[in-house]
Amino acid sequence: MRIAWIGKKSPFCGNVTYSREVTNALLDRGHEVSFLHFAQEETEPDNWPKFQEVPLPFIYKSQVYTIPTFKATKLLTDSLREIKPDIVHASLTLSPLDFFLPEICDQLNLPLIATFHTPFAGKGAKLISGTQLLAYQLYAPFLGNYDRVIVFSQIQRELLASMGVREKNIAVIPNGVDTSKYSPGSSLVKKEFQAERLFVYQGRIAPEKNVESLLRAWKQANMGADSKLLMVGDGPLRATLEPFYGSEYGIIWLGFVADEDRRIQILQGADVFILPSLVEGLSLSLLEGMACGLACLATDVGADGEVLEKGAGVVMNTKTVRSQLRTLLPLFQDHPELTTVLGQKARKRVEERYTLEKNITHLEELYREVLAQQPVKLSWGA
């Protein structure tokens, strides 16, 4: 199958990881993949496959949204005409181009699938104000113009349906993680950081991730000198928070770790993974921690609570996350047998529901289903 994938390679975020892992896996299964993305002169990210690339010009690009140049639409259209794909898959980047894609693909007689990543607050909760709410309000009327929209959980499917998107157009395909790569293993990370017990946060250092609640809880819990908290990631709040929560409290700021093998070593050497977010989609970082056999604590936002339900981890309430962590952190520090059991359950849950292999199989089935519903393709013109 010839697939035109529209996504992003930088700056690093869950959308980037999703595009990298899925396109790698599609290539491994013998599909042809062309990757169209907003590009600039930058260092090549790690572990990207070798495929035909089409760089699209942009004015501004961040982890949250992208503003293309006026030339991007024409370049995208011309490139799709040249590539002649069987199907177009857009990993939506919160860009104005997302709204033009259905019209472009309709003109070229191409089936179009989207993956909608935008995080949300979770079951029974209102979307928080700001980018997330605006994105759902903007996208809901347009998502029906895609042949299918992929979301990561039934909760998100119900949310979009309540905003007017036809349910038959929404496919639930959870994120998946490569469980052969992300797996329990030996690591020297504890020795490196002189820790008996190692806790990890991995993600953006941004308001929606609620990292200050974690940092305040850690500081207030008076964790012992042999326990360390690794903060893996970067973002707008780091410069504000790092001076007040430093090594004197056992908190180590590693910044963004580009090397995937290094990130895996960190997870394999840790005991506990913590994600105190206010909004999420389905966190790949959480799945990676679970796959490596860490005991996981996450808030009941997006699909993260669903992932950890029924004993696969500890699900926290966003309203009381700091007080909960203040109690849970010492408990997990002093009872290694608890983290061992939860880590085993987390690994088992990923193997049952969230492997990359199953994700790609479901994706292939969706591609075939959409292609079978298309009218006979017209011959390509100049």
C-alpha positions in Angstrom: 0.0 0.0 0.0 1.3 3.5 -0.8 0.7 5.9 2.1 1.3 9.6 2.2 1.8 10.5 5.9 1.4 14.1 6.9 2.8 14.9 10.3 5.8 16.5 12.2 9.3 15.5 13.1 10.0 18.3 15.5 9.9 19.9 18.0 9.7 16.7 20.2 6.2 15.8 21.5 3.8 12.9 21.5 2.7 13.6 17.9 6.3 13.3 16.8 6.8 10.0 18.5 3.5 8.7 17.1 4.5 9.6 13.5 8.0 8.0 13.9 6.8 4.8 15.5 3.8 4.2 13.1 5.7 5.0 9.9 8.6 2.8 11.0 6.2 -0.1 11.6 4.3 0.5 8.3 7.6 0.3 6.4 8.5 -2.9 8.3 5.3 -4.4 7.0 6.2 -3.7 3.4 4.1 -0.5 2.8 5.5 2.5 0.9 5.5 5.6 3.0 6.1 9.2 1.9 6.4 11.7 4.8 5.2 15.3 4.3 6.1 17.6 7.3 6.9 21.1 8.3 10.7 21.2 8.1 13.6 23.5 8.6 17.4 23.2 8.8 17.7 21.1 11.9 19.5 18.1 13.4 17.9 14.9 12.2 15.9 13.3 15.1 16.9 9.8 16.2 15.5 6.5 14.8 13.6 8.0 11.9 13.1 5.6 8.9 14.5 6.3 5.5 11.6 7.4 3.2 10.7 9.9 0.6 10.3 13.3 2.4 8.6 16.5 1.4 9.4 19.5 3.5 6.6 22.0 3.9 7.4 25.7 4.6 6.2 27.3 7.7 6.2 30.6 9.6 6.1 29.2 13.1 6.2 25.8 14.7 5.9 24.7 18.3 5.0 21.6 20.3 1.4 22.8 20.3 0.6 24.3 16.8 2.1 25.2 13.4 1.5 28.1 11.1 2.4 27.2 7.4 3.3 29.7 4.7 0.9 30.4 1.9 3.0 28.3 -0.4 2.6 25.2 1.8 -0.9 24.3 0.4 0.2 24.4 -3.2 3.3 22.4 -2.4 1.3 19.8 -0.5 -1.2 19.5 -3.4 1.5 19.1 -6.0 3.3 16.6 -3.9 0.3 14.4 -3.4 -0.4 14.6 -7.2 3.2 13.4 -7.8 3.3 10.7 -5.1 -0.1 9.2 -6.2 -0.8 7.5 -2.8 -3.5 4.9 -2.2 -4.4 6.8 1.0 -3.4 9.9 2.9 -3.0 9.8 6.7 -2.7 13.1 8.5 -1.4 13.2 12.1 -3.0 16.5 12.8 -0.6 19.2 13.9 -3.0 21.9 14.9 -2.3 23.8 11.7 -4.6 25.8 9.3 -3.5 23.2 6.7 -5.6 20.6 8.5 -8.8 22.4 7.5 -7.8 22.5 3.8 -6.7 18.8 3.6 -10.2 17.4 2.9 -10.8 19.7 0.0 -7.4 18.9 -1.4 -7.8 15.2 -1.2 -11.4 15.4 -2.5 -10.0 17.2 -5.6 -7.4 14.5 -6.1 -9.8 11.7 -5.4 -7.8 10.5 -2.4 -9.2 8.9 0.8 -8.1 10.8 3.9 -7.7 9.6 7.5 -6.8 11.8 10.4 -5.4 11.1 13.9 -6.7 13.7 16.3 -4.2 14.0 19.2 -5.5 17.0 21.1 -5.7 16.3 24.9 -8.7 16.6 27.0 -9.6 16.6 30.7 -11.3 13.2 30.8 -14.4 11.4 31.8 -17.1 13.6 33.3 -14.8 16.6 33.3 -15.1 19.8 31.3 -12.4 20.7 28.9 -10.1 23.3 30.4 -10.1 26.7 28.8 -7.4 27.6 26.4 -5.8 25.7 23.5 -7.6 22.4 24.1 -11.1 23.8 24.3 -10.5 26.0 21.3 -9.1 23.1 19.3 -12.1 20.9 19.9 -14.5 23.7 19.0 -12.6 24.5 15.9 -12.0 20.9 14.7 -15.4 19.3 15.4 -17.3 20.8 12.5 -14.5 19.9 10.1 -13.6 16.3 11.2 -16.7 15.0 9.4 -15.0 15.9 6.1 -12.3 13.2 6.8 -13.1 9.7 5.7 -12.1 8.5 9.2 -10.8 10.2 12.4 -8.7 8.1 14.7 -8.8 8.8 18.5 -7.2 6.9 21.3 -10.1 6.0 23.6 -13.9 5.5 23.7 -14.1 8.5 26.0 -12.7 10.8 23.4 -14.9 9.2 20.8 -18.0 10.1 22.9 -16.7 13.6 23.4 -16.3 14.3 19.7 -19.7 12.7 19.0 -21.3 15.0 21.5 -19.8 17.9 19.6 -21.4 16.8 16.3 -18.9 14.4 14.7 -20.6 11.3 13.2 -19.8 8.3 15.4 -19.4 6.1 12.3 -16.5 8.3 11.2 -14.6 7.9 14.5 -12.3 5.0 14.9 -10.8 4.1 18.3 -7.2 2.8 17.9 -5.2 3.3 21.1 -1.6 4.4 21.0 0.8 1.4 21.0 4.4 0.9 22.2 7.1 -1.4 20.9 7.2 -3.9 23.8 10.4 -5.5 22.5 12.2 -2.2 22.7 10.5 -0.8 25.8 10.8 -3.7 28.2 12.2 -4.4 31.7 16.0 -4.6 31.7 19.2 -3.9 33.5 20.5 -0.4 33.8 23.2 1.5 35.6 21.1 4.7 36.0 20.6 4.2 39.8 24.4 4.0 40.3 24.8 7.0 38.0 22.5 9.2 40.2 23.5 7.5 43.5 19.9 6.5 44.2 18.4 3.5 46.0 14.9 4.5 44.8 14.3 6.3 41.5 11.2 8.2 40.4 10.7 9.6 36.9 8.6 12.3 35.3 8.9 12.4 31.5 7.1 15.1 29.4 6.9 18.8 28.7 7.6 21.2 31.6 4.4 23.1 30.9 1.3 24.3 32.8 -1.0 21.5 31.5 1.4 18.9 32.8 0.9 20.1 36.4 4.5 19.4 37.2 4.6 21.9 40.1 2.1 19.8 42.0 4.5 16.9 41.8 7.5 19.0 42.7 5.8 20.6 45.8 4.6 17.1 46.9 8.1 15.7 46.6 9.5 18.6 48.6 6.8 18.4 51.3 7.2 14.6 51.6 10.8 14.9 52.8 12.0 12.1 50.7 15.1 10.4 51.9 18.6 11.2 50.5 18.7 7.9 48.7 15.5 8.7 46.7 15.8 10.8 43.5 13.3 12.4 41.1 14.4 12.7 37.5 12.7 15.4 35.5 13.0 14.4 31.8 11.8 17.0 29.4 11.9 20.7 28.7 9.3 23.5 28.3 8.3 27.0 29.3 8.1 26.5 33.0 11.5 24.9 33.5 13.4 28.1 34.1 10.9 29.2 36.7 10.7 25.9 38.6 14.2 24.6 38.5 15.8 27.2 40.9 13.3 26.3 43.6 13.3 22.5 43.2 16.9 21.4 42.8 19.4 18.8 43.8 19.2 19.7 47.4 15.8 18.1 47.4 16.9 15.1 45.3 15.4 16.5 42.1 17.6 16.2 39.0 16.7 18.1 35.8 17.9 16.3 32.7 16.1 18.4 30.1 15.1 17.0 26.8 16.8 13.6 26.2 17.0 13.2 22.4 18.6 9.8 22.4 15.9 7.1 22.7 18.3 4.4 24.0 19.2 6.8 26.8 15.5 7.4 27.6 14.9 3.6 27.7 17.9 3.2 30.1 16.4 5.8 32.4 13.0 4.0 32.5 14.6 0.6 32.9 16.6 1.8 35.9 13.7 3.6 37.6 11.1 2.3 40.0 8.1 4.7 39.6 6.7 6.8 36.8 4.6 9.8 37.6 2.3 11.8 35.3 0.3 14.5 37.1 -1.3 16.1 34.0 -4.4 18.2 33.9 -5.1 17.1 30.3 -3.9 14.3 28.1 -4.8 12.3 25.0 -3.2 8.9 25.6 0.3 9.4 26.9 3.0 7.5 25.0 5.4 8.3 27.8 3.1 6.6 30.3 2.8 3.5 28.0 6.6 3.4 27.7 7.0 3.5 31.5 4.4 0.7 31.9 6.1 -1.4 29.2 9.4 -1.0 31.1 7.8 -2.4 34.2 7.5 0.7 36.3 4.9 1.3 38.9 2.8 4.1 37.4 0.9 7.0 38.9 -1.2 9.2 36.6 -4.2 11.4 36.8 -7.6 10.4 35.4 -7.4 12.6 32.3 -7.7 11.8 28.7 -7.4 8.0 28.4 -4.7 7.6 31.0 -7.1 6.6 33.8 -8.6 4.0 31.5 -5.1 2.6 30.8 -4.4 2.2 34.6 -7.8 1.1 35.7 -8.4 -2.2 37.6 -5.1 -2.3 39.3 -2.6 -1.7 36.5 -1.4 1.5 38.3 -2.6 4.3 40.7 -5.1 6.7 39.3 -5.1 10.2 40.9 -7.7 13.0 41.0 -6.5 16.2 39.4 -8.1 18.3 42.2 -6.1 16.6 44.9 -3.0 15.3 43.1 -0.5 17.1 45.4 -2.0 15.7 48.6 -2.2 12.3 47.1 1.4 12.3 46.0 2.5 13.6 49.4 1.1 10.3 50.8 2.0 8.0 47.9 5.6 9.0 47.4 6.9 7.9 50.8 4.8 4.7 50.5 6.4 3.8 47.2 9.8 4.8 48.6 9.5 2.5 51.6 7.8 -0.5 50.0 9.7 -1.8 47.0 7.5 -4.9 46.9 4.6 -2.7 46.0 6.3 -1.1 43.1 7.4 -4.5 41.8 3.9 -5.9 41.8 2.4 -2.7 40.2 5.2 -2.7 37.6 4.4 -6.3 36.6 0.7 -5.4 36.3 1.6 -2.4 34.2 3.7 -4.4 31.8 1.0 -7.0 31.5 -1.7 -4.4 30.7 0.5 -3.0 27.9 1.0 -6.4 26.4 -2.7 -7.1 26.5 -4.0 -3.8 25.0 -1.4 -1.3 23.9 1.3 -2.9 21.8 2.5 -1.2 18.6 1.9 -4.5 16.7 -1.8 -4.5 17.5 -2.0 -0.7 16.8 -0.6 -1.2 13.3 -2.8 -4.3 12.6 -5.9 -2.2 13.4 -4.6 0.7 11.3 -4.1 -1.6 8.3 -7.7 -2.9 8.7 -8.9 0.7 8.8 -7.0 1.5 5.6 -8.5 -1.5 3.8 -12.0 -0.6 5.1 -11.8 3.0 3.9 -10.3 2.0 0.5 -13.1 -0.6 0.0 -15.6 2.2 0.4 -14.0 4.5 -2.2 -15.4 4.9 -5.7 -13.1 3.6 -8.5 -10.2 6.0 -8.7 -10.0 8.1 -11.8 -6.8 8.1 -13.8 -4.2 10.6 -12.6 -3.9 13.8 -14.7 -1.0 16.1 -15.1 
